[in-house]
Amino acid sequence: MAVKKKTSTVAKLDNGSIQITFTVPWKTIEEKRGSVAEKMAANATIPGFRKGKAPLDKAIKHLPQDQLTENTLSEILPKMFADVINEEDLKPAIYPKFELLHAHEGEDWQVRATTCEIPSIEFKTEYKKALKSIKLGEKATKEEKENAVIEKLIEIIDSVVPEMLVEEEVNSRLASLLQRLESIGLSLENYLASIKKTAPELRDEYSDQATKSIILDIALQEIAEKEAIKISDKEVDEYLKVVSSSNQTKATFDDNQKRTVRLFLSKRKTLDHLVTLV
């Protein structure tokens, strides 16, 4: 009985990243590349041939090789990645970054995928007792109580957040900032001058904020499970109805958007619950 050749290896790094190295059989590359090349060649002009009429071997040589390789791997890697996730029971927090390591003609290719899992957290002390120890004045506002709860949670949580996850969040925040600055016609240089910070200082600030935000999100999700805090379909629908009416549109929302809203409402309700303990 033939033994199935293992096509991937998984390595978990100290910085929280997960590296998966795939070995893609040359036969698979050849088959997929052929079908991809046919699609690309249908709209390409190959010297000496009418559009879409060039033989496959001629088309492959004249098509943009980087694009051909990228399109070929995009047909192969998603399934290979999904199979490893299921086999190894991994829970990736972000879609992986792929790096082509070896791609010689006639040989198996090697590709490395780098991702990370959602970090686990541990409470250094029981969170209810910790929150009840918060001392605020009788006139403390709800916002002040929320901030106190958030600070206390971050203080009592022990967790190592993967660098890759923090970097992803930092880049997202920076992209959002640049978009806002562009909308008001302000350059990044002038913005940095106005807040008296350098670009590295701003990135460090965002990195600290991102780390705390990630830890808080995970903590609220875990507490929601412990406290059996649920969000009903009705609550999700009502929230989306408000969003639609505020935008004056009759928008439709897919399952992913509804899951995002459910998660947001769950964290909101959990935080409201924790505030009552202060």
Secondary structure as the mmCIF struct_conf table of DSSP 4:
data_model
#
loop_
_struct_conf.conf_type_id
_struct_conf.id
_struct_conf.beg_label_comp_id
_struct_conf.beg_label_asym_id
_struct_conf.beg_label_seq_id
_struct_conf.end_label_comp_id
_struct_conf.end_label_asym_id
_struct_conf.end_label_seq_id
HELX_LH_PP_P HELX_LH_PP_P1 ALA A 2 LYS A 6
STRN STRN1 SER A 8 LYS A 12
TURN_TY1_P TURN_TY1_P1 ASP A 14 ASN A 15
BEND BEND1 GLY A 16 GLY A 16
STRN STRN2 SER A 17 VAL A 24
HELX_RH_AL_P HELX_RH_AL_P1 TRP A 26 ALA A 41
TURN_TY1_P TURN_TY1_P2 ALA A 42 ASN A 43
TURN_TY1_P TURN_TY1_P3 PRO A 47 GLY A 48
BEND BEND2 PHE A 49 PHE A 49
TURN_TY1_P TURN_TY1_P4 LYS A 51 GLY A 52
BEND BEND3 ALA A 54 ALA A 54
HELX_RH_AL_P HELX_RH_AL_P2 LEU A 56 HIS A 62
BEND BEND4 LEU A 63 LEU A 63
HELX_RH_AL_P HELX_RH_AL_P3 GLN A 65 GLU A 88
TURN_TY1_P TURN_TY1_P5 ASP A 89 ASP A 89
STRN STRN3 PRO A 92 PRO A 92
BEND BEND5 ALA A 93 ILE A 94
HELX_LH_PP_P HELX_LH_PP_P2 TYR A 95 PRO A 96
STRN STRN4 LYS A 97 HIS A 102
TURN_TY1_P TURN_TY1_P6 GLU A 105 GLY A 106
BEND BEND6 GLU A 107 GLU A 107
STRN STRN5 TRP A 109 CYS A 116
STRN STRN6 GLU A 117 GLU A 117
HELX_LH_PP_P HELX_LH_PP_P3 ILE A 118 SER A 120
STRN STRN7 GLU A 122 PHE A 123
BEND BEND7 LYS A 124 THR A 125
HELX_RH_AL_P HELX_RH_AL_P4 TYR A 127 LYS A 132
TURN_TY1_P TURN_TY1_P7 SER A 133 SER A 133
TURN_TY1_P TURN_TY1_P8 GLU A 138 LYS A 139
HELX_RH_AL_P HELX_RH_AL_P5 LYS A 142 ILE A 156
STRN STRN8 ILE A 157 ASP A 158
HELX_RH_AL_P HELX_RH_AL_P6 GLU A 163 SER A 183
TURN_TY1_P TURN_TY1_P9 ILE A 184 GLY A 185
HELX_RH_AL_P HELX_RH_AL_P7 LEU A 188 ILE A 195
TURN_TY1_P TURN_TY1_P10 LYS A 196 LYS A 196
HELX_RH_AL_P HELX_RH_AL_P8 ALA A 199 LYS A 226
TURN_TY1_P TURN_TY1_P11 GLU A 227 ALA A 228
HELX_RH_AL_P HELX_RH_AL_P9 ASP A 233 ASN A 247
TURN_TY1_P TURN_TY1_P12 GLN A 248 GLN A 248
BEND BEND8 THR A 249 THR A 249
HELX_RH_AL_P HELX_RH_AL_P10 ASP A 255 VAL A 275
TURN_TY1_P TURN_TY1_P13 THR A 276 LEU A 277
#
